Amino acid sequence: MTEPLLVRIDVTSTLRSGWRAGTQRVVSRVVRELLADDRLRVEPVVLVEPLRLHRHLTPDELGRLLSDVEDHAPAGPPPERSPARRRVAGTIDAVGLRPAARRVRRRIEANKVGQAERSLLVRDWPAGSVVLELDAVWNVDHFDRSRWYRMLDEHGVVLVGWVNDLFPLSRPEWFTPDLARVFARHADHLLTAASRTLAISQFTADEVDRRRPGAPATVVVPLGAELPADDAPAGRSAQVPEGPFLLVVGTVEPRKNLGLALDVFDRLAATHPDLSLVVVGRAGWSADDVVARLERHPLAGTRLHWLQGVGDATLEQLYRSATVALVPSWAEGYGLPLVEAMARRTPVVASSGGALPEVAAGFVPVVAPDDPDAWTTAVGALLDPVARAGAVARLEAFEPPDWAGCAAVVAEALLSTRD
């Protein structure tokens, strides 16, 4: 009998954040499904940053990873340095002592790593095993992944890369300079070193393959659309409006183009006095103008509701109760809110950017993300009960992907590394 294939997945970023949105949801659900495949021996690992080594998860960490519930509020921005500390830091940089200072700090931090944590360290990387880079690993600071990838290759470990999108490379203006920089470095190392690549849409796969000429074609892995069935609330959440409402789900950041949704709502609210807008998602980066509009909107708290840290039970209700869901992003590598809304037979208007037309598959209208007139017309049309009923009927033929199917494609791709 063939031994299960050892697959290790660095989940440091997801465990550190405690979030369950976007990438973190994907990591949690894919790992959970892969653990159930007896052809694989899946080991999630985390980085012990002071040691620059990985370790296995504790039972508590594994439970939090597989949970659909956010386990803590995300940390805010680090506190600003005092003037005195800024002067010291400036002096260290001026005399070229920054590398030495970092080495000293690492030694101090390494000495603080306890025996219990050291006992969980990964001691070997067997030839023929697989490392699947599924998480947002570029968020993990001070770890030279290019060196680690070389070590894995020297040990005969197969590296498989997972790509949600490459927008920090193609559209860096949508991101902070630091994020664009670290992602570009990560993508260069990963796409150079990976033996196989997986992507969440054909759009993203094509972007990857253009950067890897001659490499094996990237495998497309559609994401699941279901939310946890056992998290159903006993009654209607107070966060779900009673009347008709538009729904937008996603982090408030430039690529999501939330300003367009606000423009459409402002136009339609004038002629539909019972219409509300619900925005679900945290404040991200470089979106101060949109955050200000959300917070200072004249209808904020009455007909405009900005919800952050919403659980899956409430999100399920919001999807099922929404009159129309809006996905106005400038571009998406896939578009989980689109497929999640479609799976619940909720009418949607989606942007024509990136993979969204591919995921929409002709079931919902797609509109250019820079055309507020066309968006107002498309959304306004679905406020008519007859038109909305027709949209719901069309969605009855949509067969949503599920996480088990997603993981099955991933598993086959991982097992193919043995060929």
C-alpha positions in Angstrom: 0.0 0.0 0.0 1.3 3.4 -1.0 2.3 5.6 1.9 0.3 8.9 2.2 2.0 11.9 0.7 3.5 14.2 3.3 2.2 17.8 2.6 3.3 20.7 4.8 1.5 24.1 4.7 2.8 27.2 6.4 -0.2 28.8 8.1 1.6 31.4 10.1 -0.2 34.4 8.6 -3.7 33.0 9.0 -3.1 32.0 12.6 -1.5 35.3 13.4 -4.3 37.3 12.0 -7.2 35.3 13.5 -9.4 36.5 10.6 -11.8 34.4 8.5 -12.1 36.5 5.3 -10.6 36.1 1.9 -7.3 34.3 2.0 -7.8 33.2 5.6 -11.1 31.5 4.8 -9.5 29.7 1.9 -6.6 28.5 4.0 -8.9 27.2 6.8 -11.3 25.4 4.4 -8.7 23.9 2.1 -6.6 22.6 5.0 -9.7 21.1 6.7 -10.7 19.3 3.5 -7.2 18.0 2.8 -6.8 16.6 6.3 -9.8 14.4 5.5 -8.0 12.8 2.5 -6.3 9.6 3.5 -4.0 9.7 0.5 -2.3 12.7 2.2 -0.5 13.3 5.4 -1.2 17.0 5.9 0.9 18.9 8.5 0.1 22.6 9.0 3.2 24.4 10.4 4.1 27.8 11.7 7.3 29.7 11.7 9.2 30.3 14.9 10.6 33.6 13.7 13.5 34.1 16.2 14.8 30.6 15.2 14.0 30.9 11.5 12.6 27.4 11.8 9.1 25.8 11.4 7.2 23.9 14.0 4.1 21.8 14.2 0.9 23.3 15.6 -0.4 22.7 19.1 -3.9 21.1 19.4 -5.3 24.5 20.3 -3.7 26.2 17.3 -5.0 23.4 15.0 -8.5 23.9 16.4 -8.4 27.7 15.8 -7.1 27.2 12.3 -9.9 24.9 11.4 -12.6 27.0 13.1 -14.8 29.3 11.0 -15.0 31.7 13.9 -12.6 34.6 14.2 -10.6 33.9 17.3 -9.6 37.5 18.2 -9.8 41.0 16.9 -7.0 41.9 14.6 -4.2 43.9 16.0 -4.2 47.6 15.2 -1.2 49.4 13.8 2.0 49.3 15.9 2.3 52.2 18.3 4.4 55.1 17.0 8.0 55.4 18.3 8.7 58.1 20.9 10.9 60.9 19.7 13.8 59.5 21.8 13.4 56.0 20.1 13.2 57.6 16.7 16.5 59.5 17.4 18.2 56.2 18.5 16.9 54.4 15.4 18.1 57.2 13.2 21.5 57.1 14.7 21.7 53.3 14.3 20.8 53.6 10.6 23.2 56.5 10.1 26.2 54.6 11.3 25.3 51.4 9.5 24.6 49.3 12.6 21.1 48.1 11.6 22.1 44.6 10.5 24.1 44.1 13.7 21.3 45.4 15.8 18.9 42.9 14.2 21.3 40.0 14.8 21.5 40.9 18.5 17.7 41.2 18.8 17.2 37.9 17.0 19.6 36.2 19.5 17.7 37.7 22.4 14.4 36.6 21.0 15.8 33.1 20.2 16.8 32.7 23.8 13.2 33.3 24.9 11.8 30.4 22.8 10.8 27.8 25.4 11.5 24.1 25.4 7.8 23.2 24.8 7.9 25.2 21.5 11.3 23.8 20.6 9.9 20.2 21.0 7.5 20.9 18.2 10.2 22.0 15.7 10.1 20.3 12.3 13.3 18.2 12.3 13.4 16.9 8.8 12.1 17.7 5.3 11.9 14.3 3.5 12.6 13.9 -0.1 9.5 13.5 -2.2 7.3 15.4 0.3 5.5 18.6 -0.7 5.4 22.1 0.6 2.2 23.9 -0.4 2.5 27.7 -0.2 -1.2 28.3 0.4 -1.2 31.2 2.9 -0.3 34.9 2.5 3.2 34.0 3.4 4.6 37.4 2.2 3.1 38.9 5.4 5.6 36.9 7.5 8.5 39.2 8.3 12.2 38.6 8.4 12.3 35.2 6.8 14.3 34.6 3.6 12.0 32.3 1.7 14.3 32.2 -1.3 17.0 30.5 0.9 14.4 28.2 2.3 13.2 27.3 -1.2 16.8 26.4 -2.1 17.0 24.2 1.0 13.8 22.4 0.1 15.1 21.8 -3.4 18.4 20.4 -2.1 16.4 18.0 0.1 14.3 16.9 -2.8 11.1 18.5 -1.4 8.6 19.6 -4.1 7.4 23.2 -3.8 3.8 23.9 -5.0 2.7 27.5 -5.3 -0.8 28.8 -4.8 -1.7 32.1 -6.4 -4.9 34.1 -5.7 -3.9 37.0 -8.0 -0.9 39.0 -9.1 -2.4 42.5 -8.8 0.5 43.8 -6.6 2.7 43.3 -9.6 0.3 44.4 -12.4 -1.5 47.2 -10.4 0.8 48.3 -7.5 -1.1 51.6 -7.1 -3.9 49.6 -5.5 -1.6 48.7 -2.6 0.8 50.3 -0.1 4.4 50.6 -1.4 5.6 48.1 1.2 3.0 45.5 0.4 3.7 45.8 -3.3 7.4 45.5 -2.7 7.3 42.4 -0.5 4.8 40.7 -2.7 6.8 41.3 -5.8 9.9 39.8 -4.1 7.8 36.8 -2.9 6.2 36.2 -6.3 9.6 36.3 -8.0 11.0 33.7 -5.6 7.9 31.5 -5.6 7.3 31.4 -9.4 10.9 30.7 -10.0 11.2 27.9 -7.5 7.8 26.2 -7.6 7.5 22.9 -9.5 3.8 23.3 -9.8 1.4 26.2 -9.5 -2.3 26.4 -8.6 -4.5 29.4 -9.2 -8.1 30.2 -8.3 -9.3 31.1 -11.8 -8.3 30.8 -15.4 -7.7 34.5 -15.4 -5.1 34.2 -12.7 -3.7 31.0 -14.2 -3.1 32.8 -17.5 -1.3 35.6 -15.6 0.9 33.1 -13.9 1.7 31.1 -17.0 2.7 34.3 -18.8 5.4 34.7 -16.2 6.5 31.1 -16.3 7.1 30.3 -19.9 7.9 26.7 -20.5 6.7 25.6 -17.0 3.9 23.1 -16.5 0.5 24.8 -17.0 -1.0 26.2 -13.8 -3.9 24.1 -12.4 -7.2 26.0 -11.9 -8.8 25.4 -8.5 -12.3 27.0 -8.1 -13.1 28.0 -4.6 -16.0 26.7 -2.6 -19.2 28.8 -2.0 -20.7 27.3 1.1 -20.6 28.8 4.6 -20.7 26.6 7.7 -24.2 24.9 7.8 -23.9 24.3 11.5 -23.5 28.0 12.3 -27.1 28.9 11.5 -28.6 31.5 13.9 -31.7 30.8 15.9 -33.4 34.0 14.7 -32.9 37.0 12.4 -29.8 39.0 13.2 -30.3 42.6 14.2 -27.7 43.5 11.6 -29.9 42.4 8.7 -32.2 45.3 7.6 -35.9 44.6 7.4 -36.5 46.4 4.1 -34.8 46.1 0.7 -31.1 46.5 0.8 -27.9 46.4 -1.4 -25.0 44.3 -0.1 -21.3 44.7 -0.6 -18.8 42.3 1.0 -15.1 42.9 1.0 -12.2 44.8 2.7 -12.4 48.6 2.3 -9.4 49.1 0.1 -8.7 50.7 -3.3 -9.2 47.6 -5.5 -12.7 46.9 -4.1 -13.9 50.2 -5.7 -16.4 50.8 -2.9 -16.8 54.4 -3.9 -18.7 53.2 -6.9 -21.2 51.3 -4.7 -21.7 54.4 -2.6 -22.3 56.5 -5.8 -24.9 54.0 -7.0 -26.6 53.9 -3.6 -26.7 57.7 -3.4 -28.5 57.8 -6.8 -31.0 55.1 -6.0 -31.7 56.1 -2.4 -33.1 59.4 -3.8 -35.8 57.5 -5.7 -36.2 54.5 -3.3 -36.7 55.9 0.2 -36.9 52.5 1.8 -33.6 51.2 0.2 -30.6 50.6 2.5 -26.9 49.7 1.8 -25.0 47.2 3.9 -21.2 47.1 3.7 -19.4 44.1 5.2 -15.6 44.4 5.6 -12.8 45.9 7.6 -11.0 49.1 6.8 -7.9 48.2 4.8 -5.2 50.4 3.4 -5.2 53.7 1.4 -8.9 54.1 1.6 -9.3 57.1 3.9 -11.6 58.9 1.5 -14.0 55.9 1.4 -13.9 55.4 5.1 -14.8 59.0 5.6 -17.8 58.7 3.3 -19.0 55.6 5.2 -18.6 57.2 8.6 -20.0 60.7 7.7 -22.7 59.7 5.2 -26.0 61.5 6.1 -27.7 58.1 6.1 -25.0 56.3 8.2 -26.6 54.3 11.0 -30.1 54.6 9.5 -30.0 53.3 5.9 -26.3 52.9 5.5 -24.7 50.2 7.7 -21.0 49.4 7.8 -20.4 46.1 9.6 -16.9 44.9 10.6 -16.0 41.5 12.0 -19.3 39.9 11.0 -19.6 36.1 11.6 -20.6 33.6 9.1 -24.1 33.1 10.5 -24.9 36.8 10.0 -23.2 36.8 6.6 -25.3 33.9 5.5 -28.4 35.8 6.5 -27.2 38.9 4.7 -26.6 37.1 1.5 -30.0 35.4 1.6 -31.9 38.5 2.5 -30.2 41.1 0.2 -32.2 42.5 -2.6 -29.1 42.9 -4.8 -25.5 42.1 -4.1 -22.8 44.4 -5.6 -19.3 43.3 -6.6 -17.9 46.6 -8.0 -14.1 45.7 -7.7 -11.7 47.1 -10.3 -10.6 43.5 -10.6 -10.6 40.2 -8.7 -8.5 37.0 -9.0 -11.7 35.1 -8.3 -14.4 36.8 -6.3 -15.7 34.9 -3.4 -18.6 37.3 -2.6 -19.8 36.9 -6.2 -20.0 33.1 -6.1 -21.3 33.1 -2.5 -24.2 35.4 -3.5 -24.9 33.4 -6.6 -25.0 30.2 -4.6 -27.8 31.6 -2.5 -29.8 32.7 -5.6 -29.3 36.4 -4.7 -29.3 38.7 -7.8 -25.9 40.3 -8.3 -24.3 43.0 -10.4 -20.6 42.4 -10.9 -17.7 44.3 -12.4 -16.2 43.2 -15.6 -12.7 43.3 -14.1 -10.3 40.4 -13.8 -11.9 36.9 -13.2 -15.4 38.2 -12.3 -16.9 37.6 -15.8 -15.4 34.1 -15.7 -17.0 33.4 -12.3 -20.3 35.0 -13.3 -20.5 32.6 -16.2 -23.3 34.5 -17.8 -25.7 34.1 -14.8 -25.4 37.8 -13.7 -24.8 41.1 -15.5 -21.3 42.4 -15.6 -20.6 46.1 -15.9 -17.5 48.1 -16.4 -16.2 49.3 -13.0 -15.8 52.9 -14.2 -19.3 53.4 -15.5 -21.6 54.6 -12.6 -24.5 55.3 -15.0 -24.5 51.7 -16.3 -24.2 50.4 -12.7 -27.1 52.6 -11.6 -29.3 51.3 -14.4 -28.3 47.6 -13.9 -28.9 47.7 -10.1 -32.0 49.9 -10.4 -33.6 47.4 -12.8 -33.2 44.6 -10.2 -35.1 46.6 -7.6 -38.2 45.9 -9.7 -39.9 42.7 -8.2 -40.6 41.1 -11.6 -37.0 41.7 -12.9 -35.6 40.4 -9.6 -37.7 37.3 -9.7 -36.4 36.6 -13.2 -32.8 37.0 -12.0 -33.5 34.6 -9.1 -35.0 32.1 -11.6 -31.9 32.2 -13.8 -29.6 31.5 -10.8 -31.5 28.3 -10.1 -29.5 26.7 -12.9 -26.2 27.8 -11.3 -24.2 24.9 -9.7 -22.0 26.4 -7.1 -18.5 24.9 -6.4 -17.9 23.5 -3.0 -14.9 23.2 -0.8 -14.7 19.4 -1.0 -14.5 19.8 -4.8 -11.9 22.5 -4.4 -9.7 20.3 -2.2 -10.1 17.3 -4.5 -8.5 19.3 -7.3 -5.7 20.4 -5.0 -5.1 16.8 -3.8 -4.9 15.5 -7.3 -2.4 18.2 -8.2 -0.3 17.4 -5.1 -0.4 13.6 -5.8 0.7 14.2 -9.4 4.1 15.4 -8.1 4.8 11.7 -7.5 4.6 11.0 -11.3 
